[in-house]
Amino acid sequence: MISVDAALTHLFELVTALRTERVPLSEAAGRVMVRDAMARRDQPPFASSAMDGYAVRSKDVAPDVKLQVVGESAAGHRFKNALQPNECVRIFTGAPVPDGADRVIIQEDVDRVEDTITLGEALDAGPYIRAQGSDFAIGETLAGPRRLRASDVALLASMNISTLTVTRKPRVALISTGDELVLPGETPGPDQIIASNTYGLKAMLDAEGAEARILPIARDNAASLTAAFELAQDADMIVTIGGASVGDHDLVADVAETMGLRKAFYKIRMRPGKPLMAGKMGDIPMVGLPGNPVSAMVCGKVFLVPMLRVMLGFPGQPAARTTAALAHDIGPNGPREHYMRAVLHDGQIAPAERQDSSLLSVLAASNALMIRPPDDQARKKGEQMDYLPL
């Protein structure tokens, strides 16, 4: 068995960044922008008012001063003349500030009678003007690689960018194996169970930017497994679930090797997820996950997501960990790195009492995987523990 870190090193060697493509900004959310995006205009593109009120010259401002209203500046319709002494312009939020004005008096501090305003006695400092380029200026960049959030898309639109270079979505083929499996919605026989792993993994990988495809269940015979692998030959990565151990009915490794699999490793010193194998089938990276539902999902988080990030153009790095205080005492750990289903609440982390790798209800109730190193000593309440957020 190899360590989790050693397994990740091997897995990163199996994958490379995919080619890029151009997409319209309207389709860019969730995609990985691989190159820096450069602003094509200042924002705001002119000095603009931050409030509704009156644009004035600071030198004309004093309590009880009267000013003549000579025009109006609204969004999309600026006042085109320069402001003269003792003049003011009615202005609205976001509108261009007239030439000569350097302050906006908010409308609450003004009394207006026809075309004359009188300033109040207690004026705040203002100036309620957003300087040109105060958000960003021409030439400033949004750095890639970057997974684009809604706020990023809004920023790019404001930078006047209409198309982007992004990494193509990785195509991941998901193959559940086993005579005991039926699809959700079907009626299982007395000895069968529902295939849940591929659905959970698809949700996880799609959320990370992949295009995962659930293939038909491969039965426990060479012909069915061969047919499933043939259906996956257009994928960028193949993921099998189950059948990767050493039982009499675990045929994935044997069939994959007949189809050209060059195995990189088999078995990892972790819990859950020990019977995991990986390699390349021709030019396609392949990962064989264990069949227990929680094991498959934990391995997806620990291994598949970091691999996917490399394919999307990011550096090969383990999933980012953070720390929290342990909510209660726990005993020593065994010889394998343990990813414990846990609940993080109010800065404290509490591992679930039941850690069996078949218990999807425990995983669904968890929001973190608390990580214990191999042979970790007993821990006391309040000690800092590493975890992966879920």
Secondary structure, 3 states (H helix, E strand, C coil): CECHHHHHHHHHHHCCCCCEEEEEHHHCCCCEECCCEECCCCECCCCEECCCEEEECHHHCCCCCEEEEEEEEECCECCCCCCCCCEEEEECCCCECCCCCCEEEEHHHEEEECCEEEECCCCCCCCCEECCCCCECCCCEECCCEECCHHHHHHHHHCCCCEEEEECCCEEEEEEECCCEECCCCCCCCCCEECCHHHHHHHHHHHCCCEEEECCCECCCHHHHHHHHHHCCCCCEEEEECCCCCCCCCCHHHHHHHCCEEEEEECECEECCCCCEEEEECCEEEEEECCCHHHHHHHHHHHHHHHHHHHCCCCCCCCCCEEEEECCCECCCCCCEEEEEEEEECCEEEECCCCCCCCHHHHHCCCEEEEECCCCCCECCCCEEEEEEC
